[in-house]
């Protein structure tokens, strides 16, 4: 990774952390609350919800009101940034977010595989030490 792309990645991470800090620490948010946090109108939020169904999935209260989770609000902030600040089209933003999500899933799988390998080698090492100790006793 070159220095420029590394700096851009760090910049995006810092901006993401700043936006996340703006989100109140709650389980669920009503549509009006999300609109205030993100600074968009309700009809825009509902439209994005219909376009980005893989990423924005509000639950419904018994009163049929949308209840957004923190992860939904974080995605909405990302979507707004892509569309408004970075000039992405809706299909482009969908593709970008899909790639990020897939990359994250692959990294999660790699991390799981690494933990399994580490566990395997730790157990193997213990067995070898036990075997060595048994041989030294004889």
QUIFEN-V134605 format. One record per residue. N is the residue number from 0. RES is the residue in one letter. PSI is psi in whole degrees, 0 to 359 (* if undefined). Layout:
BEGIN
n | res | psi
N | RES | PSI
N | RES | PSI
END
This chain:
BEGIN
n | res | psi
0 | X | 130
1 | X | 169
2 | X | 320
3 | X | 312
4 | X | 326
5 | X | 316
6 | X | 319
7 | X | 318
8 | X | 316
9 | X | 319
10 | X | 315
11 | X | 320
12 | X | 316
13 | X | 317
14 | X | 319
15 | X | 317
16 | X | 320
17 | X | 316
18 | X | 318
19 | X | 326
20 | X | 335
21 | X | 341
22 | X | 123
23 | X | 154
24 | X | 85
25 | X | 161
26 | X | 316
27 | X | 150
28 | X | 138
29 | X | 163
30 | X | 322
31 | X | 322
32 | X | 318
33 | X | 319
34 | X | 322
35 | X | 317
36 | X | 315
37 | X | 339
38 | X | 52
39 | X | 162
40 | X | 159
41 | X | 320
42 | X | 328
43 | X | 316
44 | X | 316
45 | X | 322
46 | X | 313
47 | X | 322
48 | X | 320
49 | X | 332
50 | X | 325
51 | X | 56
52 | X | 336
53 | X | 341
54 | X | 327
55 | X | 113
56 | X | 76
57 | X | 148
58 | X | 171
59 | X | 135
60 | X | 170
61 | X | 337
62 | X | 7
63 | X | 8
64 | X | 141
65 | X | 136
66 | X | 113
67 | X | 139
68 | X | 168
69 | X | 318
70 | X | 324
71 | X | 315
72 | X | 320
73 | X | 318
74 | X | 320
75 | X | 319
76 | X | 319
77 | X | 316
78 | X | 315
79 | X | 316
80 | X | 315
81 | X | 314
82 | X | 314
83 | X | 317
84 | X | 322
85 | X | 357
86 | X | 21
87 | X | 151
88 | X | 169
89 | X | 312
90 | X | 322
91 | X | 319
92 | X | 320
93 | X | 314
94 | X | 316
95 | X | 311
96 | X | 323
97 | X | 317
98 | X | 318
99 | X | 318
100 | X | 318
101 | X | 318
102 | X | 319
103 | X | 320
104 | X | 319
105 | X | 317
106 | X | 322
107 | X | 320
108 | X | 319
109 | X | 317
110 | X | 318
111 | X | 316
112 | X | 320
113 | X | 319
114 | X | 320
115 | X | 317
116 | X | 318
117 | X | 317
118 | X | 316
119 | X | 311
120 | X | 327
121 | X | 315
122 | X | 319
123 | X | 317
124 | X | 316
125 | X | 317
126 | X | 320
127 | X | 319
128 | X | 317
129 | X | 317
130 | X | 317
131 | X | 315
132 | X | 320
133 | X | 318
134 | X | 325
135 | X | 331
136 | X | 335
137 | X | *
END
